[in-house]
Amino acid sequence: MKESLFVKYVSWLSAIILGVVTKVNGGTTELSYLHKAMLTEELSTDLKWSSLSVNSTIVAADVVSMDSEMPLKKRDAISTADGEITKLGMKKQMTEKQLSDIDILINKKVENKVIIEKIFNDAVACTMGVYEKLEYIFLKGLSTGITVVEDTENVGTGIRIDYGYKDANKFGASIKWSDANAKPLDDITRVLKAAKDKGVSIKILMMDQNVFDILAQNDQVRQYFAFSQNFVGGNVPIPDLEQVNSMLQKRYKIQINIVDRTIIVERDGKREVKTPWEANKVVFLETSKVGRLMYGILAEETRKSKAATYTKAGSFILIKKWSNEEPFAEYTSSQALVIPVIDAVDSIYLLDTEEAVADVQTEGDANFNYKTVNYTKTSVIAAINLATGKTTAKSTNTDVKLQEYINALSDEQTLTFEANITPSA
């Protein structure tokens, strides 16, 4: 390792990277970063992260007689998710041809601004590359509860991070939202009620553009929109985001935030466009602040090479420039010990808009077909009611209606249902 071939220009490096970070934090770049807006930076001194979740319900105090003992209340349930902070980074090489191109610009006495931009373009790319990777990890994790940090060296391997989303908070649609008969507002109401029953007041729904388009085109949504606008006529227009949010704000005190983001990844010189937000997922949030961006101190940061040039991008990205003779080239790298951590998972709810079984029933008999197996209709009705804790299903319900009840169960309720149904003889 040798010093940078552009050592006389290195005084510009810190200023350029500071400008990049300022734009990212201020949201004035062409790319927006939800992990910046929704997570709070926090230093980890032991290079570990942990997410403490308290399943807490506020219980009213009792009115008791003077001198009597206080009644004992049940303690809150506490769960944790934890792991080690992962290392992210990338490296770019400036070839001999690119170096010669810069020499030509210098010899032609091109203005310094153009030359500086060419020299430090790799430093900007390496900085933004870390932010892009963090955005991918965060959006994948927020939309599913699970994310993977891929190993750049070993294809097909990576670190799997499970934030511990609760099965009781995961729901499917009664009818797929892509179905013309779907009633998405009923599904939203069901999830909001489940949250409210646990003391969680949902304020934000996050979804991708495709799910929003399906929602806006749905007949139930359009009819409610027409009603809220005192619309007269049969040809109800498809409402836009602002109109849907106005309607939802009046009815539920919630708003939709659309996640419209793609990330470009590169492996072995091949680039691929990926969409980090999981398809068909709607995330229900109590607040836009959902966790922390936990970072550590790199070993190299306290043991810097005397030959290389370093600067910091924000709190956790270390930028380094150096050169080599074989091959003759200039190198720039970024590295960071950082991981998005999602907290308070008890207050996060998921709805899969396409997780619903279509009707395959034969009406009028004593059987109910569930996952290709026939079960007694009596046990199915009893299991639905046991799972919901209510007299939801009745013997007078059609098989189609019972299927809708099953589709509406949370993942936790589905496990209870499946454990209590009896196969037909």
Disulfide bonds with the S-S distance in Angstrom:
none
